[in-house]
Amino acid sequence: MRVTKSNVTRICAICERTLLMGEHTLRFSPDGQEFVDVCPLCSEVALDHGWVREGHAVSPALQQHPRRRRQRTLWQALLGARDEEAEPVVSEPILRRLSDDELTLVEAADLFNQSDFRRTVAGVAKSLGEPRVSIVPLPGVNAETVLTFAWDITWYQYRVTPDAAQPVRIADRGHDLSEVEATYARWNARCDETGRLVPELATV
């Protein structure tokens, strides 16, 4: 009998860790329709936010209104966001004076600041100092924005999609500043010691 290695890569739907071949996983449904893989360490988070484990009955309410279940709380769980509200990037009066392009930068920064990735950036900044930062909206209908945090010896890149179930996700990383494409090397934001991202706006 010929044994072939599976080419299917499985990823935990909550922590996004690549699961090892043969690793025990659990199956959960976030919306009552489709099932996703969840590692044992994240199973409590899935249950805590209403995800239904495979083999258990799905409530009619979840089937009829899959996006109605405390979307913000689930979003915070997926991102590892803090329980408290993150401080807004700009105040309400300033928001009214911003252009659509500037509002896109502010929204991306606000979403990042509510994610656990902020802690990652803050941890690196403690060792390597303040990073160069850029916020670059991508063309297209998906309203995606690319955030780049770069030091001389490492860099991290995230994608922000406001309407997605997981608005912020890591997209790429590297160890040499020269690897960052010129498109994303327009340093137009700053990051403080807590990892809080703030775009540089002329009106602020």
C-alpha positions in Angstrom: 0.0 0.0 0.0 1.3 3.4 -1.0 1.1 6.1 1.7 1.1 9.7 0.5 1.4 12.8 2.6 -1.6 15.1 2.7 -1.0 18.6 1.1 -3.9 20.1 3.0 -2.8 22.8 5.5 -5.1 23.2 8.4 -5.2 26.4 10.5 -6.9 27.2 13.8 -9.8 29.6 13.0 -9.1 31.6 16.2 -5.3 31.8 16.8 -4.4 31.2 13.1 -1.7 28.7 14.1 -0.9 26.1 11.4 -1.9 22.8 12.8 0.5 19.9 12.8 -0.2 16.7 10.9 -2.1 14.4 13.2 -2.7 17.1 15.8 -6.1 16.7 17.6 -8.5 19.5 16.6 -12.1 20.3 17.3 -14.7 21.4 14.7 -16.9 24.4 15.5 -19.5 26.4 13.6 -19.4 30.2 14.0 -22.6 30.9 12.1 -24.6 27.6 12.2 -23.7 26.8 8.6 -20.1 26.0 8.0 -17.6 24.3 10.3 -14.0 25.3 11.0 -11.0 23.8 12.8 -10.1 25.0 16.3 -7.2 23.9 18.3 -7.8 22.6 21.9 -6.2 25.7 23.4 -8.8 27.9 21.7 -11.9 25.7 22.3 -12.9 27.6 25.4 -12.8 30.9 23.4 -15.0 29.4 20.7 -17.6 28.1 23.3 -17.5 31.4 25.2 -18.6 33.3 22.1 -21.4 31.0 21.0 -19.7 28.8 18.4 -21.3 25.4 18.2 -19.2 22.3 18.4 -19.7 19.7 15.7 -22.2 17.0 16.8 -24.2 19.4 19.0 -27.5 20.9 18.0 -27.4 24.3 16.3 -30.1 26.6 17.6 -32.7 27.9 15.1 -31.8 31.5 16.1 -28.2 31.0 15.1 -29.2 29.4 11.8 -31.6 32.3 10.9 -29.4 35.1 12.1 -25.8 34.0 11.7 -24.3 37.5 12.1 -26.4 38.6 15.0 -24.4 37.0 17.8 -22.5 39.8 19.6 -20.3 40.4 16.6 -18.0 42.9 18.3 -17.3 40.5 21.2 -16.5 37.7 18.9 -14.3 40.0 16.9 -12.4 41.0 20.0 -12.0 37.3 20.9 -10.5 36.5 17.5 -8.1 39.4 17.7 -7.3 39.0 21.4 -8.5 42.5 22.0 -8.4 44.1 25.4 -11.7 44.3 27.4 -11.4 48.1 27.7 -12.1 50.4 24.8 -9.0 51.5 23.0 -8.5 55.3 22.9 -9.8 56.7 19.6 -7.1 57.9 17.2 -8.7 61.3 16.7 -11.5 63.1 18.5 -15.0 63.5 17.0 -14.6 67.2 16.0 -11.5 66.4 14.0 -13.2 63.4 12.4 -15.8 65.7 10.8 -13.0 67.6 9.0 -11.2 64.6 7.5 -11.4 63.6 3.9 -12.5 60.1 2.9 -8.9 59.0 2.4 -7.9 60.3 5.8 -10.9 58.5 7.4 -9.7 55.2 5.9 -6.4 55.6 7.6 -8.0 56.5 10.9 -10.4 53.5 10.7 -7.5 51.1 10.0 -5.5 52.5 12.9 -8.5 52.2 15.3 -9.1 48.6 14.3 -5.4 47.7 14.8 -5.3 49.4 18.2 -8.1 47.2 19.4 -6.3 44.0 18.3 -3.7 41.9 20.1 -1.2 42.6 17.3 -0.7 45.9 19.1 1.0 44.1 21.9 3.3 42.3 19.4 4.4 45.7 18.0 4.8 47.2 21.5 7.0 44.2 22.5 9.4 44.6 19.5 9.5 48.4 20.0 10.7 47.9 23.6 13.7 46.1 22.3 14.4 47.9 19.0 12.9 51.3 19.5 10.2 53.2 17.6 9.4 51.7 14.2 8.9 53.2 10.8 5.1 52.9 10.1 3.0 53.2 7.0 -0.8 52.8 6.4 -1.5 52.2 2.7 -5.1 51.6 1.4 -5.3 49.1 -1.4 -7.3 49.8 -4.6 -10.4 47.6 -5.2 -13.8 47.0 -3.7 -12.7 45.2 -0.5 -11.5 48.3 1.3 -8.3 46.6 2.5 -5.5 48.6 4.1 -1.9 47.4 4.6 -0.1 48.4 7.8 3.7 48.1 7.9 5.9 48.3 11.0 9.6 48.3 10.2 12.8 48.3 12.1 16.3 47.8 10.7 16.4 44.1 11.4 12.7 43.1 11.2 9.3 44.1 9.9 5.7 43.1 10.3 2.9 43.7 7.8 -0.8 43.4 8.6 -4.0 43.7 6.5 -7.1 45.4 7.7 -10.5 44.6 6.2 -13.2 46.4 8.2 -16.1 44.3 7.2 -14.4 40.9 7.8 -15.2 38.7 10.7 -11.5 39.1 11.6 -10.7 42.7 10.6 -7.0 42.6 11.3 -4.7 39.7 10.3 -0.9 39.3 9.8 0.0 39.2 6.1 3.8 39.0 6.0 7.0 39.6 8.0 10.7 39.6 7.3 14.2 40.5 8.7 15.5 43.1 6.3 14.1 46.5 5.7 15.0 46.3 2.0 12.4 43.5 1.6 9.6 46.0 2.1 8.1 47.0 -1.2 8.4 50.7 -2.0 4.6 51.0 -2.2 4.5 50.3 1.6 7.5 52.3 2.5 5.8 55.6 2.6 6.1 56.3 6.3 3.0 58.2 7.1 2.2 57.1 10.7 3.8 56.7 14.1 3.6 54.2 16.9 4.1 54.9 20.6 5.6 52.6 23.3 2.3 50.9 23.9 1.9 49.9 20.2 -0.8 52.4 19.6 -0.9 53.4 15.9 -1.7 57.0 14.9 -1.7 58.2 11.3 0.1 61.5 10.6 -2.7 63.8 9.4 -2.3 67.4 8.4 -5.5 68.4 10.2 -4.4 66.8 13.5 
